[in-house]
Amino acid sequence: MDSLQLIKGKIDKFASERDWSQFHTPANLAKSIAIEASELLECFQWDESNYSIDAVKEELADVLNYCVCMASVLRVDIQEIMLDKLKKNEEKYPVEKARGNAIKYDKL
């Protein structure tokens, strides 16, 4: 079993033991991801270079946990969707045009 499957199993078990799966609709999970992402951003609110790495790790873990939970609920393969998206991004942002800049793909 790879580490991603192990994590997914632990997250699924955690929710199941608490009977929280009933609340894990795609809409609720999307809201939770956005809320936790906002809390992650809050770590950098007033000072981008002076932040608590422990706080960042906590909030990043919350975002990732909800993302894994959503993938589980939707029955999508995390590795597959991430690799598919990376391939699309490689096509939208070819190295020879995108290297070293932050210009959106439609402006390259």
N, CA and C atoms as an extended XYZ file, in Angstrom:
324
Properties=species:S:1:pos:R:3:atomname:S:1:resname:S:1:resid:I:1 pbc="F F F"
N         0.851       -1.188        0.000 N   MET     1
C         0.000        0.000        0.000 CA  MET     1
C         0.888        1.239        0.000 C   MET     1
N         0.613        2.161       -0.914 N   ASP     2
C         1.415        3.379       -0.950 CA  ASP     2
C         0.961        4.347        0.139 C   ASP     2
N         1.763        5.360        0.368 N   SER     3
C         1.494        6.275        1.478 CA  SER     3
C         0.196        7.055        1.288 C   SER     3
N        -0.143        7.388        0.043 N   LEU     4
C        -1.385        8.113       -0.204 CA  LEU     4
C        -2.601        7.262        0.154 C   LEU     4
N        -2.559        5.997       -0.188 N   GLN     5
C        -3.663        5.088        0.161 CA  GLN     5
C        -3.760        4.917        1.674 C   GLN     5
N        -2.622        4.857        2.331 N   LEU     6
C        -2.600        4.743        3.792 CA  LEU     6
C        -3.257        5.969        4.427 C   LEU     6
N        -2.889        7.150        3.970 N   ILE     7
C        -3.469        8.397        4.496 CA  ILE     7
C        -4.969        8.430        4.235 C   ILE     7
N        -5.371        8.092        3.002 N   LYS     8
C        -6.789        8.082        2.645 CA  LYS     8
C        -7.563        7.136        3.565 C   LYS     8
N        -7.019        5.959        3.807 N   GLY     9
C        -7.670        4.996        4.696 CA  GLY     9
C        -7.832        5.536        6.107 C   GLY     9
N        -6.804        6.203        6.614 N   LYS    10
C        -6.874        6.762        7.962 CA  LYS    10
C        -7.904        7.898        8.046 C   LYS    10
N        -7.951        8.739        7.026 N   ILE    11
C        -8.931        9.832        7.007 CA  ILE    11
C       -10.349        9.273        6.926 C   ILE    11
N       -10.554        8.288        6.057 N   ASP    12
C       -11.874        7.658        5.934 CA  ASP    12
C       -12.301        7.010        7.256 C   ASP    12
N       -11.370        6.318        7.908 N   LYS    13
C       -11.665        5.659        9.186 CA  LYS    13
C       -12.014        6.688       10.260 C   LYS    13
N       -11.251        7.768       10.320 N   PHE    14
C       -11.491        8.831       11.290 CA  PHE    14
C       -12.919        9.366       11.154 C   PHE    14
N       -13.334        9.673        9.921 N   ALA    15
C       -14.678       10.217        9.694 CA  ALA    15
C       -15.745        9.170        9.990 C   ALA    15
N       -15.507        7.949        9.586 N   SER    16
C       -16.487        6.876        9.781 CA  SER    16
C       -16.717        6.592       11.265 C   SER    16
N       -15.653        6.535       12.041 N   GLU    17
C       -15.768        6.273       13.474 CA  GLU    17
C       -16.604        7.333       14.188 C   GLU    17
N       -16.611        8.520       13.669 N   ARG    18
C       -17.348        9.624       14.292 CA  ARG    18
C       -18.704        9.880       13.632 C   ARG    18
N       -19.037        9.053       12.667 N   ASP    19
C       -20.269        9.186       11.887 CA  ASP    19
C       -20.365       10.560       11.232 C   ASP    19
N       -19.235       11.043       10.739 N   TRP    20
C       -19.195       12.337       10.082 CA  TRP    20
C       -19.393       12.229        8.582 C   TRP    20
N       -19.338       11.029        8.046 N   SER    21
C       -19.479       10.859        6.599 CA  SER    21
C       -20.794       11.454        6.099 C   SER    21
N       -21.804       11.444        6.951 N   GLN    22
C       -23.102       12.009        6.563 CA  GLN    22
C       -23.010       13.500        6.241 C   GLN    22
N       -22.008       14.179        6.775 N   PHE    23
C       -21.840       15.607        6.542 CA  PHE    23
C       -20.884       15.903        5.381 C   PHE    23
N       -20.245       14.860        4.883 N   HIS    24
C       -19.207       15.048        3.880 CA  HIS    24
C       -19.763       15.019        2.465 C   HIS    24
N       -20.604       16.005        2.182 N   THR    25
C       -21.091       16.181        0.816 CA  THR    25
C       -20.012       16.945        0.042 C   THR    25
N       -20.005       16.819       -1.271 N   PRO    26
C       -19.015       17.587       -2.031 CA  PRO    26
C       -19.078       19.091       -1.735 C   PRO    26
N       -20.275       19.637       -1.613 N   ALA    27
C       -20.404       21.073       -1.328 CA  ALA    27
C       -19.828       21.419        0.041 C   ALA    27
N       -20.144       20.623        1.059 N   ASN    28
C       -19.610       20.894        2.395 CA  ASN    28
C       -18.090       20.772        2.419 C   ASN    28
N       -17.567       19.782        1.723 N   LEU    29
C       -16.118       19.606        1.693 CA  LEU    29
C       -15.439       20.733        0.925 C   LEU    29
N       -16.046       21.191       -0.158 N   ALA    30
C       -15.487       22.325       -0.899 CA  ALA    30
C       -15.453       23.566       -0.012 C   ALA    30
N       -16.512       23.782        0.750 N   LYS    31
C       -16.533       24.922        1.687 CA  LYS    31
C       -15.434       24.770        2.727 C   LYS    31
N       -15.279       23.563        3.250 N   SER    32
C       -14.250       23.321        4.271 CA  SER    32
C       -12.856       23.548        3.719 C   SER    32
N       -12.614       23.136        2.480 N   ILE    33
C       -11.313       23.365        1.847 CA  ILE    33
C       -11.050       24.864        1.759 C   ILE    33
N       -12.047       25.628        1.316 N   ALA    34
C       -11.884       27.074        1.180 CA  ALA    34
C       -11.645       27.729        2.543 C   ALA    34
N       -12.369       27.297        3.543 N   ILE    35
C       -12.213       27.861        4.889 CA  ILE    35
C       -10.814       27.581        5.419 C   ILE    35
N       -10.365       26.338        5.284 N   GLU    36
C        -9.029       25.984        5.777 CA  GLU    36
C        -7.940       26.680        4.964 C   GLU    36
N        -8.156       26.859        3.656 N   ALA    37
C        -7.186       27.586        2.839 CA  ALA    37
C        -7.086       29.036        3.304 C   ALA    37
N        -8.201       29.611        3.712 N   SER    38
C        -8.187       30.970        4.256 CA  SER    38
C        -7.408       31.023        5.563 C   SER    38
N        -7.547       29.996        6.377 N   GLU    39
C        -6.798       29.947        7.633 CA  GLU    39
C        -5.306       29.781        7.354 C   GLU    39
N        -4.966       29.049        6.301 N   LEU    40
C        -3.565       28.936        5.892 CA  LEU    40
C        -3.037       30.299        5.454 C   LEU    40
N        -3.801       31.001        4.675 N   LEU    41
C        -3.410       32.328        4.217 CA  LEU    41
C        -3.248       33.296        5.393 C   LEU    41
N        -4.067       33.119        6.408 N   GLU    42
C        -3.996       33.983        7.589 CA  GLU    42
C        -2.616       33.907        8.256 C   GLU    42
N        -1.951       32.781        8.114 N   CYS    43
C        -0.607       32.631        8.702 CA  CYS    43
C         0.369       33.669        8.146 C   CYS    43
N         0.086       34.178        6.954 N   PHE    44
C         0.969       35.131        6.288 CA  PHE    44
C         0.364       36.532        6.202 C   PHE    44
N        -0.732       36.765        6.924 N   GLN    45
C        -1.525       37.979        6.759 CA  GLN    45
C        -0.726       39.266        6.911 C   GLN    45
N         0.064       39.388        7.944 N   TRP    46
C         0.715       40.671        8.203 CA  TRP    46
C         2.211       40.651        7.943 C   TRP    46
N         2.771       39.472        7.788 N   ASP    47
C         4.222       39.392        7.587 CA  ASP    47
C         4.540       38.111        6.823 C   ASP    47
N         4.847       38.259        5.552 N   GLU    48
C         5.082       37.102        4.691 CA  GLU    48
C         6.378       36.369        4.992 C   GLU    48
N         7.302       37.018        5.664 N   SER    49
C         8.586       36.378        5.912 CA  SER    49
C         8.774       35.927        7.357 C   SER    49
N         7.867       36.322        8.226 N   ASN    50
C         7.993       35.982        9.636 CA  ASN    50
C         6.712       35.278       10.076 C   ASN    50
N         6.665       33.967        9.901 N   TYR    51
C         5.469       33.198       10.202 CA  TYR    51
C         5.841       31.952       11.000 C   TYR    51
N         4.849       31.357       11.576 N   SER    52
C         5.055       30.132       12.348 CA  SER    52
C         4.937       28.918       11.432 C   SER    52
N         6.020       28.217       11.244 N   ILE    53
C         5.988       27.029       10.394 CA  ILE    53
C         5.054       25.975       10.990 C   ILE    53
N         4.951       25.921       12.299 N   ASP    54
C         4.042       24.964       12.933 CA  ASP    54
C         2.589       25.289       12.596 C   ASP    54
N         2.239       26.562       12.626 N   ALA    55
C         0.873       26.965       12.262 CA  ALA    55
C         0.604       26.678       10.791 C   ALA    55
N         1.580       26.945        9.935 N   VAL    56
C         1.434       26.668        8.511 CA  VAL    56
C         1.222       25.175        8.278 C   VAL    56
N         1.996       24.352        8.939 N   LYS    57
C         1.856       22.892        8.780 CA  LYS    57
C         0.479       22.416        9.224 C   LYS    57
N        -0.026       22.968       10.325 N   GLU    58
C        -1.358       22.595       10.816 CA  GLU    58
C        -2.437       22.924        9.790 C   GLU    58
N        -2.393       24.143        9.267 N   GLU    59
C        -3.424       24.562        8.316 CA  GLU    59
C        -3.277       23.850        6.976 C   GLU    59
N        -2.048       23.643        6.539 N   LEU    60
C        -1.819       22.905        5.299 CA  LEU    60
C        -2.338       21.475        5.421 C   LEU    60
N        -2.123       20.860        6.568 N   ALA    61
C        -2.644       19.512        6.806 CA  ALA    61
C        -4.168       19.499        6.752 C   ALA    61
N        -4.812       20.516        7.308 N   ASP    62
C        -6.275       20.594        7.249 CA  ASP    62
C        -6.763       20.672        5.806 C   ASP    62
N        -6.112       21.516        5.000 N   VAL    63
C        -6.492       21.643        3.587 CA  VAL    63
C        -6.327       20.296        2.882 C   VAL    63
N        -5.179       19.686        3.076 N   LEU    64
C        -4.910       18.405        2.407 CA  LEU    64
C        -5.867       17.307        2.869 C   LEU    64
N        -6.165       17.274        4.162 N   ASN    65
C        -7.092       16.262        4.672 CA  ASN    65
C        -8.474       16.398        4.031 C   ASN    65
N        -8.961       17.623        3.932 N   TYR    66
C       -10.262       17.829        3.292 CA  TYR    66
C       -10.213       17.501        1.804 C   TYR    66
N        -9.104       17.789        1.157 N   CYS    67
C        -8.973       17.442       -0.262 CA  CYS    67
C        -8.997       15.935       -0.457 C   CYS    67
N        -8.291       15.213        0.382 N   VAL    68
C        -8.290       13.749        0.299 CA  VAL    68
C        -9.688       13.209        0.584 C   VAL    68
N       -10.349       13.781        1.566 N   CYS    69
C       -11.710       13.369        1.904 CA  CYS    69
C       -12.650       13.599        0.712 C   CYS    69
N       -12.527       14.735        0.060 N   MET    70
C       -13.382       15.032       -1.087 CA  MET    70
C       -13.126       14.049       -2.225 C   MET    70
N       -11.872       13.749       -2.477 N   ALA    71
C       -11.547       12.775       -3.526 CA  ALA    71
C       -12.156       11.421       -3.200 C   ALA    71
N       -12.137       11.060       -1.944 N   SER    72
C       -12.723        9.791       -1.509 CA  SER    72
C       -14.230        9.779       -1.736 C   SER    72
N       -14.902       10.844       -1.319 N   VAL    73
C       -16.353       10.944       -1.479 CA  VAL    73
C       -16.745       10.894       -2.954 C   VAL    73
N       -15.962       11.560       -3.794 N   LEU    74
C       -16.248       11.596       -5.229 CA  LEU    74
C       -15.746       10.354       -5.970 C   LEU    74
N       -15.018        9.517       -5.238 N   ARG    75
C       -14.442        8.288       -5.796 CA  ARG    75
C       -13.545        8.581       -7.005 C   ARG    75
N       -12.682        9.577       -6.820 N   VAL    76
C       -11.708        9.885       -7.853 CA  VAL    76
C       -10.314        9.507       -7.347 C   VAL    76
N        -9.479        9.107       -8.268 N   ASP    77
C        -8.114        8.709       -7.959 CA  ASP    77
C        -7.248        9.963       -7.882 C   ASP    77
N        -6.713       10.242       -6.705 N   ILE    78
C        -5.940       11.457       -6.471 CA  ILE    78
C        -4.729       11.523       -7.395 C   ILE    78
N        -4.000       10.439       -7.477 N   GLN    79
C        -2.807       10.432       -8.328 CA  GLN    79
C        -3.182       10.687       -9.785 C   GLN    79
N        -4.225       10.058      -10.238 N   GLU    80
C        -4.658       10.220      -11.631 CA  GLU    80
C        -5.061       11.663      -11.940 C   GLU    80
N        -5.876       12.264      -11.069 N   ILE    81
C        -6.336       13.621      -11.368 CA  ILE    81
C        -5.195       14.627      -11.261 C   ILE    81
N        -4.261       14.395      -10.340 N   MET    82
C        -3.133       15.317      -10.213 CA  MET    82
C        -2.207       15.210      -11.414 C   MET    82
N        -1.939       13.994      -11.865 N   LEU    83
C        -1.080       13.818      -13.039 CA  LEU    83
C        -1.747       14.356      -14.299 C   LEU    83
N        -3.069       14.153      -14.436 N   ASP    84
C        -3.803       14.708      -15.578 CA  ASP    84
C        -3.716       16.228      -15.590 C   ASP    84
N        -3.891       16.841      -14.430 N   LYS    85
C        -3.828       18.300      -14.339 CA  LYS    85
C        -2.418       18.803      -14.627 C   LYS    85
N        -1.418       18.102      -14.137 N   LEU    86
C        -0.039       18.491      -14.404 CA  LEU    86
C         0.245       18.455      -15.908 C   LEU    86
N        -0.258       17.434      -16.585 N   LYS    87
C        -0.083       17.324      -18.038 CA  LYS    87
C        -0.734       18.514      -18.747 C   LYS    87
N        -1.948       18.870      -18.337 N   LYS    88
C        -2.628       20.031      -18.921 CA  LYS    88
C        -1.833       21.312      -18.675 C   LYS    88
N        -1.304       21.460      -17.470 N   ASN    89
C        -0.516       22.649      -17.141 CA  ASN    89
C         0.780       22.696      -17.945 C   ASN    89
N         1.387       21.536      -18.178 N   GLU    90
C         2.594       21.487      -19.004 CA  GLU    90
C         2.296       21.983      -20.417 C   GLU    90
N         1.110       21.661      -20.929 N   GLU    91
C         0.718       22.110      -22.259 CA  GLU    91
C         0.402       23.609      -22.269 C   GLU    91
N        -0.236       24.102      -21.208 N   LYS    92
C        -0.589       25.519      -21.131 CA  LYS    92
C         0.627       26.400      -20.857 C   LYS    92
N         1.597       25.843      -20.147 N   TYR    93
C         2.781       26.602      -19.750 CA  TYR    93
C         4.053       25.912      -20.255 C   TYR    93
N         4.306       25.963      -21.557 N   PRO    94
C         5.537       25.336      -22.066 CA  PRO    94
C         6.765       26.031      -21.477 C   PRO    94
N         7.773       25.244      -21.175 N   VAL    95
C         8.978       25.759      -20.522 CA  VAL    95
C         9.548       26.954      -21.263 C   VAL    95
N         9.635       26.859      -22.586 N   GLU    96
C        10.278       27.929      -23.356 CA  GLU    96
C         9.534       29.261      -23.265 C   GLU    96
N         8.251       29.241      -22.914 N   LYS    97
C         7.491       30.486      -22.774 CA  LYS    97
C         7.289       30.892      -21.312 C   LYS    97
N         7.187       29.932      -20.435 N   ALA    98
C         6.785       30.222      -19.056 CA  ALA    98
C         7.942       30.345      -18.070 C   ALA    98
N         9.104       29.887      -18.435 N   ARG    99
C        10.229       29.861      -17.495 CA  ARG    99
C        10.551       31.262      -16.957 C   ARG    99
N        10.520       31.368      -15.637 N   GLY   100
C        10.956       32.587      -14.966 CA  GLY   100
C         9.943       33.713      -14.919 C   GLY   100
N         8.687       33.458      -15.316 N   ASN   101
C         7.693       34.509      -15.195 CA  ASN   101
C         6.386       33.954      -14.663 C   ASN   101
N         5.525       34.841      -14.231 N   ALA   102
C         4.255       34.443      -13.629 CA  ALA   102
C         3.076       34.884      -14.482 C   ALA   102
N         3.315       35.003      -15.768 N   ILE   103
C         2.252       35.429      -16.683 CA  ILE   103
C         1.272       34.284      -16.904 C   ILE   103
N        -0.011       34.599      -16.903 N   LYS   104
C        -1.041       33.589      -17.125 CA  LYS   104
C        -0.904       33.017      -18.528 C   LYS   104
N        -1.261       31.743      -18.675 N   TYR   105
C        -1.049       31.016      -19.929 CA  TYR   105
C        -1.670       31.703      -21.150 C   TYR   105
N        -2.798       32.365      -20.979 N   ASP   106
C        -3.442       32.985      -22.133 CA  ASP   106
C        -2.762       34.289      -22.552 C   ASP   106
N        -1.755       34.707      -21.802 N   LYS   107
C        -1.004       35.921      -22.128 CA  LYS   107
C         0.430       35.599      -22.581 C   LYS   107
N         0.790       34.330      -22.580 N   LEU   108
C         2.155       33.948      -22.982 CA  LEU   108
C         2.375       34.166      -24.463 C   LEU   108
